[in-house]
Amino acid sequence: MRWLPFAIIIMSSLISLWIVFNNFKNTQYFKLIVLAIVYFTGLGIILFTPISFDGRSVYFMEQGIGRVNKTRLYLHGLGFTENIILTIPLGMILKKFVPQLPIAILGLIGLILSSGIEITQYYLSQNFLINRSSDINDIIANTIGVIVGCFVIIAFNRLESNKN
């Protein structure tokens, strides 16, 4: 039961890759779509399974219900920075696929997605014992990461337009 989220993530990713390879192989976005699937697979495994990465090694978390932090702010440190880095590609993907949306709206989408991630982690920890923590600091860091990713795409697009 504890590994059911892992199995669902892997099966969804394999099905997605199969669909992309059979239907989108000759499009200009093929590599970007495959890279996005690989990114979301890794993100899903890191966020929703008992597999964890502490910056140096990968390990399996003990069975448990995790913890919840709704009030204690800790807006610095390695964990906070890792959560920002983790969602920079998400911001880049959002800005690349919907470039017309302003940063404020994409930041709001990042906030909603981050909140959804933490709520899902809470649910999975309670029902599948994956031992994930739900933390307000993660929501803040993930939202910042999405916004930074949007700015990376904006900067990249400006550099590209200045070259031409």
Protein Blocks (a to p, Z undefined) as FASTA:
>chain_A
ZZmmmmmmmmmmmmmmmmmmmmmmmpmklmmmmmmmmmmmmmmmmmmccbdcehjaccdd
dddebjadfkbccfedjklmmmmmmmmmmmmmmmmmmmmbcfklmmmmmmmmmmmmmmmm
mmmmmmnonopacdfklmmmmmmmmmmmmmmmmmmmmmmmmmZZ
